Amino acid sequence: MRAGGSKPLPRTILPSMYYTYVLRCSDGKLYVGSTGNLRRRVAEHQAARVPATASRLPVTLEYYEACRSEVSARLREQQLKTGFGRAYLKRRLV
């Protein structure tokens, strides 16, 4: 117990976040993906460790969304890869 008889506050564990992200490649095309560690994944793309973008370097992070679950992030990735999703990104990334 702490001075004054109060208990210390319990530590709260922050939930893991998952991300859906959009990269713009050197050819002007967009790459859509999802990950649990956005910084690491973008670094992997930039270091040519991702075959889908290795020949289209440099890449820049244009957009991302945080999701509370991996399933949500993957579903959003799939949505953004549809015709509707591409149109949404085109409007959003003007």
CYANA upper distance limits for C-alpha pairs under 8 A (distance plus 0.5 A):
  1 MET  CA      5 GLY  CA      6.43
  1 MET  CA      6 SER  CA      6.60
  1 MET  CA      7 LYS  CA      5.62
  1 MET  CA      8 PRO  CA      7.48
  2 ARG  CA      6 SER  CA      6.01
  2 ARG  CA      7 LYS  CA      6.38
  2 ARG  CA      8 PRO  CA      7.13
 15 PRO  CA     68 ARG  CA      8.03
 16 SER  CA     36 GLY  CA      8.20
 16 SER  CA     68 ARG  CA      7.52
 16 SER  CA     69 SER  CA      8.23
 17 MET  CA     36 GLY  CA      6.89
 17 MET  CA     66 ALA  CA      6.84
 17 MET  CA     67 CYS  CA      6.33
 17 MET  CA     68 ARG  CA      5.72
 17 MET  CA     69 SER  CA      7.11
 17 MET  CA     70 GLU  CA      8.42
 18 TYR  CA     34 SER  CA      7.78
 18 TYR  CA     35 THR  CA      6.27
 18 TYR  CA     36 GLY  CA      4.86
 18 TYR  CA     37 ASN  CA      7.54
 18 TYR  CA     38 LEU  CA      8.46
 18 TYR  CA     66 ALA  CA      6.30
 18 TYR  CA     67 CYS  CA      5.60
 18 TYR  CA     68 ARG  CA      6.68
 18 TYR  CA     69 SER  CA      6.49
 18 TYR  CA     70 GLU  CA      6.10
 18 TYR  CA     73 ALA  CA      6.51
 19 TYR  CA     34 SER  CA      5.87
 19 TYR  CA     35 THR  CA      5.83
 19 TYR  CA     36 GLY  CA      6.58
 19 TYR  CA     37 ASN  CA      7.96
 19 TYR  CA     38 LEU  CA      6.99
 19 TYR  CA     64 TYR  CA      7.06
 19 TYR  CA     65 GLU  CA      6.09
 19 TYR  CA     66 ALA  CA      5.14
 19 TYR  CA     67 CYS  CA      6.27
 19 TYR  CA     70 GLU  CA      8.48
 19 TYR  CA     73 ALA  CA      6.22
 20 THR  CA     32 VAL  CA      7.81
 20 THR  CA     33 GLY  CA      6.26
 20 THR  CA     34 SER  CA      4.70
 20 THR  CA     35 THR  CA      7.13
 20 THR  CA     64 TYR  CA      6.02
 20 THR  CA     65 GLU  CA      5.81
 20 THR  CA     66 ALA  CA      7.16
 20 THR  CA     67 CYS  CA      8.08
 20 THR  CA     73 ALA  CA      5.86
 20 THR  CA     74 ARG  CA      7.68
 20 THR  CA     76 ARG  CA      7.20
 20 THR  CA     77 GLU  CA      6.28
 21 TYR  CA     32 VAL  CA      6.27
 21 TYR  CA     33 GLY  CA      5.94
 21 TYR  CA     34 SER  CA      6.40
 21 TYR  CA     38 LEU  CA      8.41
 21 TYR  CA     61 LEU  CA      7.92
 21 TYR  CA     62 GLU  CA      8.30
 21 TYR  CA     63 TYR  CA      6.23
 21 TYR  CA     64 TYR  CA      4.62
 21 TYR  CA     65 GLU  CA      6.96
 21 TYR  CA     77 GLU  CA      8.28
 22 VAL  CA     30 LEU  CA      6.95
 22 VAL  CA     31 TYR  CA      6.06
 22 VAL  CA     32 VAL  CA      5.09
 22 VAL  CA     33 GLY  CA      7.07
 22 VAL  CA     61 LEU  CA      6.63
 22 VAL  CA     62 GLU  CA      6.16
 22 VAL  CA     63 TYR  CA      5.61
 22 VAL  CA     64 TYR  CA      6.63
 23 LEU  CA     30 LEU  CA      6.07
 23 LEU  CA     31 TYR  CA      5.55
 23 LEU  CA     32 VAL  CA      7.03
 23 LEU  CA     59 VAL  CA      6.53
 23 LEU  CA     60 THR  CA      5.86
 23 LEU  CA     61 LEU  CA      5.07
 23 LEU  CA     62 GLU  CA      5.92
 23 LEU  CA     63 TYR  CA      7.65
 24 ARG  CA     28 GLY  CA      6.54
 24 ARG  CA     29 LYS  CA      6.34
 24 ARG  CA     30 LEU  CA      5.17
 24 ARG  CA     31 TYR  CA      6.88
 24 ARG  CA     59 VAL  CA      5.97
 24 ARG  CA     60 THR  CA      5.81
 24 ARG  CA     61 LEU  CA      7.02
 24 ARG  CA     62 GLU  CA      6.78
 25 CYS  CA     29 LYS  CA      6.07
 25 CYS  CA     30 LEU  CA      6.68
 25 CYS  CA     31 TYR  CA      7.67
 25 CYS  CA     53 THR  CA      7.73
 25 CYS  CA     56 ARG  CA      6.01
 25 CYS  CA     57 LEU  CA      6.59
 25 CYS  CA     58 PRO  CA      6.66
 25 CYS  CA     59 VAL  CA      4.95
 25 CYS  CA     60 THR  CA      7.21
 26 SER  CA     56 ARG  CA      5.84
 26 SER  CA     57 LEU  CA      6.01
 26 SER  CA     58 PRO  CA      6.02
 26 SER  CA     59 VAL  CA      6.67
 27 ASP  CA     56 ARG  CA      6.80
 31 TYR  CA     53 THR  CA      8.29
 32 VAL  CA     77 GLU  CA      6.92
 32 VAL  CA     80 LEU  CA      7.69
 32 VAL  CA     81 LYS  CA      7.42
 33 GLY  CA     74 ARG  CA      8.50
 33 GLY  CA     77 GLU  CA      6.43
 34 SER  CA     73 ALA  CA      6.56
 34 SER  CA     74 ARG  CA      6.59
 34 SER  CA     77 GLU  CA      6.77
 35 THR  CA     41 ARG  CA      7.40
 35 THR  CA     70 GLU  CA      8.30
 35 THR  CA     73 ALA  CA      8.20
 36 GLY  CA     70 GLU  CA      7.81
 37 ASN  CA     41 ARG  CA      6.69
 38 LEU  CA     42 VAL  CA      6.62
 39 ARG  CA     43 ALA  CA      6.70
 40 ARG  CA     44 GLU  CA      6.71
 41 ARG  CA     45 HIS  CA      6.83
 42 VAL  CA     46 GLN  CA      6.70
 42 VAL  CA     61 LEU  CA      7.87
 43 ALA  CA     47 ALA  CA      6.57
 44 GLU  CA     48 ALA  CA      6.89
 44 GLU  CA     49 ARG  CA      5.70
 44 GLU  CA     50 VAL  CA      6.91
 45 HIS  CA     49 ARG  CA      6.32
 45 HIS  CA     50 VAL  CA      5.85
 45 HIS  CA     53 THR  CA      6.98
 45 HIS  CA     54 ALA  CA      7.42
 45 HIS  CA     59 VAL  CA      7.76
 46 GLN  CA     54 ALA  CA      8.37
 46 GLN  CA     57 LEU  CA      7.39
 46 GLN  CA     58 PRO  CA      6.93
 46 GLN  CA     59 VAL  CA      6.78
 47 ALA  CA     54 ALA  CA      8.35
 48 ALA  CA     53 THR  CA      7.41
 48 ALA  CA     54 ALA  CA      4.79
 48 ALA  CA     55 SER  CA      8.13
 48 ALA  CA     57 LEU  CA      7.94
 49 ARG  CA     54 ALA  CA      7.10
 50 VAL  CA     54 ALA  CA      6.24
 51 PRO  CA     55 SER  CA      8.05
 53 THR  CA     57 LEU  CA      7.10
 53 THR  CA     59 VAL  CA      8.28
 62 GLU  CA     93 LEU  CA      7.98
 63 TYR  CA     93 LEU  CA      8.35
 66 ALA  CA     73 ALA  CA      8.06
 67 CYS  CA     72 SER  CA      6.59
 67 CYS  CA     73 ALA  CA      6.05
 68 ARG  CA     72 SER  CA      7.49
 68 ARG  CA     73 ALA  CA      8.32
 69 SER  CA     73 ALA  CA      6.91
 70 GLU  CA     74 ARG  CA      6.68
 71 VAL  CA     75 LEU  CA      6.59
 72 SER  CA     76 ARG  CA      6.62
 73 ALA  CA     77 GLU  CA      6.65
 74 ARG  CA     78 GLN  CA      6.77
 75 LEU  CA     79 GLN  CA      6.76
 76 ARG  CA     80 LEU  CA      6.68
 77 GLU  CA     81 LYS  CA      6.91
 78 GLN  CA     82 THR  CA      7.33
 79 GLN  CA     84 PHE  CA      8.13
 79 GLN  CA     85 GLY  CA      6.04
 80 LEU  CA     84 PHE  CA      7.74
 80 LEU  CA     85 GLY  CA      4.26
 80 LEU  CA     86 ARG  CA      6.32
 80 LEU  CA     88 TYR  CA      8.23
 80 LEU  CA     89 LEU  CA      7.98
 81 LYS  CA     85 GLY  CA      6.20
 81 LYS  CA     86 ARG  CA      6.67
 82 THR  CA     86 ARG  CA      6.64
 83 GLY  CA     87 ALA  CA      6.70
 84 PHE  CA     88 TYR  CA      6.65
 85 GLY  CA     89 LEU  CA      6.71
 86 ARG  CA     90 LYS  CA      6.61
 87 ALA  CA     91 ARG  CA      6.82
 88 TYR  CA     92 ARG  CA      6.55
 89 LEU  CA     93 LEU  CA      6.25
 90 LYS  CA     94 VAL  CA      6.78
